[in-house]
Amino acid sequence: MTLSSGFIVAIPARLGSTRLPDKPLQLLAGEPLVLHVARRALEAGADEVWVATDDTRVRDALAGAPVQVALTAPTHPSGTDRLAECAALAGWNDARVVVNLQGDEPFAPASGIRAVAALAADPGVAMATLAAPVDDIETLLDPNAVKVVRAGNGDALYFSRAPVPWPRDAFARERTRMPAGEWWRHIGIYGYRAGFLRRFAAMPPGRLEQVEMLEQLRVLEAGHRIAVGVAPEAFPAGVDTAEDLARAEARLGAGAPR
């Protein structure tokens, strides 16, 4: 599906990260990390780019950039809840397509941002996201790499930190090499209509969500559709630790776009 109208990119950016304190303000090639993420959104052709933050220092770091900043409550339990407040502050119409781009993705490709926006434009879809093939056993077994099972039409059947579907016979023999089959790694970018974003944030946490610690399961457990597209190009790793930041710095030094 292609977009017939524009879309908004909203970037949740809180300062309270435990693994990398003040993450949005950490410098990458001499500029705040959040500014790099905002540029990816602008390159994707978003009509508006918003940063939803809990600290005026993030707003100040973006002064002069062609983005808008919403100062949101510091108590939000998730980025989705933060964006729901941003939607209220910005006054977005319920029909507007909103892409939730994580604030630690300085290399998110423009094609992927546009792809999830196009999926979210389908009126029959509650939420949209992307996935990429898993081709190594380490990723398949890594609980930090979320897997998604897709239906024949591309909709999500389930998200899990476990290697699903479970290759029973192959894993009964060994778990040191990649079994034959098809597995998908979830990429944490989301698209929805602004109206559903508000509904999502108002839903009580789901039972499965609390088991897996994956908020997208709240949507599936409530019976809504999540469309899962194949990422049109690779999403390089985001920045979650000081080591990730050093790798991102090296990537920029090797010529990756700013």
C-alpha positions, -999 to 999 in steps of 0.1 A, spaced: 0 0 0 12 35 -7 3 67 12 -23 89 -4 -18 116 23 9 127 46 20 114 80 35 126 113 66 111 129 66 113 167 97 105 187 95 97 224 126 109 241 129 106 279 160 113 298 156 86 325 173 57 307 191 35 332 215 19 307 226 52 291 217 82 313 205 113 294 204 93 262 187 118 239 214 144 248 244 121 243 266 135 215 270 116 183 294 132 159 292 163 181 253 166 179 226 153 203 214 118 195 178 129 193 187 154 165 200 126 144 168 107 148 147 137 139 167 141 107 158 105 97 121 114 101 125 146 81 143 126 53 114 102 52 91 131 41 70 134 73 46 164 72 54 171 109 81 158 132 74 159 169 97 150 198 78 141 230 101 146 260 100 150 298 128 176 300 134 211 287 170 203 280 158 181 251 137 210 238 167 233 241 189 208 223 165 209 193 164 247 191 166 258 155 157 223 141 125 221 120 108 200 146 82 206 172 86 196 209 59 185 233 68 187 270 51 156 285 47 142 320 78 124 335 56 96 348 46 78 316 53 41 317 60 37 280 68 57 249 33 50 236 18 67 266 41 96 261 30 99 225 -7 98 235 -2 129 256 17 144 226 -13 137 204 -35 155 228 -12 185 231 -8 187 194 -45 183 186 -40 157 159 -72 146 141 -81 110 149 -75 100 113 -39 113 111 -13 86 105 14 87 132 47 68 131 63 61 165 101 63 158 122 54 189 145 81 200 175 58 199 174 50 162 199 74 145 202 52 114 165 44 108 162 43 70 137 66 54 123 38 33 113 19 65 96 49 81 76 54 49 68 17 47 52 15 82 33 48 75 18 33 44 8 1 63 -9 22 90 -29 41 64 -50 10 58 -83 17 76 -87 -20 85 -54 -20 104 -51 -9 141 -14 -8 142 15 -15 118 51 -24 123 80 -41 105 101 -73 106 133 -87 91 143 -123 85 163 -141 112 192 -159 97 215 -168 126 209 -190 157 222 -164 181 195 -139 172 168 -166 172 177 -176 208 184 -141 221 155 -129 243 164 -93 236 157 -99 199 119 -100 197 104 -125 173 71 -122 155 49 -149 139 30 -136 108 -2 -149 93 -5 -155 56 -18 -120 50 11 -105 69 -8 -98 101 9 -105 135 -2 -137 152 22 -133 182 53 -115 194 77 -133 218 112 -131 232 113 -169 226 122 -185 193 87 -189 178 76 -209 161 95 -235 181 113 -260 157 105 -291 178 124 -317 159 154 -296 150 158 -284 186 154 -319 199 185 -328 180 206 -296 186 204 -259 192 237 -247 179 229 -241 142 201 -223 124 172 -248 117 155 -248 83 124 -227 83 113 -190 85 117 -167 115 111 -130 118 128 -104 141 105 -76 151 117 -41 144 104 -16 170 88 10 149 51 15 149 24 32 129 -12 39 138 -40 65 134 -39 91 161 -73 80 174 -60 44 179 -29 57 196 -51 73 222 -72 41 226 -40 20 229 -26 41 257 -60 40 275 -61 1 274 -52 -17 306 -20 -37 304 -27 -72 290 -18 -105 306 5 -116 278 21 -81 277 30 -85 314 45 -120 309 66 -111 279 71 -74 287 60 -64 252 34 -37 250 23 -46 214 8 -78 228 -18 -55 245 -32 -48 211 -33 -84 199 -48 -96 232 -76 -70 228 -84 -84 194 -70 -57 171 -50 -62 139 -13 -55 136 0 -55 101 37 -66 98 55 -55 67 89 -67 56 115 -40 62 126 -27 28 162 -23 40 182 -30 71 176 -12 103 210 -8 119 212 -14 156 200 15 178 218 31 207 210 17 241 244 16 259 277 34 259 291 7 237 263 12 212 271 49 211 307 41 204 297 18 175 274 45 161 303 70 163 325 46 143 297 40 118 294 78 112 331 80 109 330 53 82 306 75 61 271 67 72 247 96 66 241 121 93 
